[in-house]
Amino acid sequence: MTQVMASVLHQQTQMACDRARFTALTVLLGMTCSTLGMAVAALFPSGEVALAVGPALMIVYVITGAVGPTGAGMSPPPALVIIGDDWVPVE
């Protein structure tokens, strides 16, 4: 289902990268989000606790992913440096 959504989104928005790369990145993002959800569910089997911890954990990931834990901008991981800018879907 994620593949279909990514393909339609790519076609409708006319992104700069090719459809296969955008679809691959979208599917990878979906898998990592599912993994985070399963990890929270495994750590906190109670639904109430998982619903309380999940959003707080996501906010921490958003803040540290964009800014970094030290407050300074982060350099990209070495794997992304090797891939280069041609994987970025928007210009």
N, C-alpha and C positions, 0 to 999 in steps of 0.2 A: 504494500500500500504506500509506503514511503517513496518507493521508486516512481510510482505513478504521480504522486503529488509533486515530487521534485521535477519530473519531466514536464508536467503541465506548468509549473511555476517558471521554469526556465524558458519555455516557449512564450508564455504570456508577458514576461518582463524583458525579454530579449537581452539576456546577460552576455557579458563579453567572453566568458569561457565556453568551452564546448559542453554539450549536454551530459556526456558520460562522466566527466570530472565533477560537475556540479552534483549529479545524482550520487556519485560515490561519496562525496563529502557529506551530503545530506543523510545518506544511509549510515555512514560512520557516526555522525552526530546523534542519530536516533538510537543506535546501539549503545553509545556511551551514556545517554540519558536513561535508557532502560537498565543499564548496569548500575547506575547510581541508585535508581529506585529499588532494585533488588537488594543492593547492599544495605540500604536503610531498612528495608523490610526484614532482612536477616538479622540485623543488629537489634531492632526494636519490633518484636512480633506483635505487640499491642497496636491496634490501629490508631488509637488516640495519641499515643506517644510518637508514632511514626509521622502522623500528620502535624505534630508540633515540631518535631526535629527536622523534617524534610525541608520545609521552606527556609528555616534558619541556616541550614547547611548550604542550600543553593545560593543564598545571599552572600555567604562567605566566599563561595567559589566565584561568584560574579565579581566581587570586589577584588579579591586577590588575583583573579585571572586578568583583569583589566589594568590594575595599578601595581600589584605586587605587594607582598607582605611588608616591605620596607617603606612603601610610599613612593618609590621611584618607578619609572617605566621599566618594564621588563624587556629583555631582548628575546627574540623568538628562539624556541628550542632548536638544536642543531639539525634535526630532521626537517624542519620547515625551511631552514636556510638552504639546505640541499635541494629541496623541491623548487623553491624560487617563487617569483611573483606570478607565474603563469597559472597557478592553482587558485589564485584569488578570483572569485566569480564576478566581482564588480570592479569597475574602474572609477 
